[in-house]
Amino acid sequence: MRKLYRFANEAQRRFFLVTRVIVAVNLSILMVAIYVILKVIL
C-alpha cells in the first residue's frame, strides 16, 4: 500500500515536471514567433 502511494507521488511529480517543460517550450516558441512577426512587420 505504501509502495503504491510512493509510486503515485513519483508519477505526479514527473507529470508536473513534464507539464512545466511543455509550458516553458510553448512560451519560448511563442516568444520566437512574436519576435519573427515583429521583425517582418518593422
Number of C-alpha atoms within 10 A of each C-alpha: 6 7 8 9 10 11 12 12 12 12 12 12 12 12 12 12 12 12 12 12 12 12 12 12 12 12 12 12 12 12 12 12 12 12 12 12 11 10 9 8 7 6
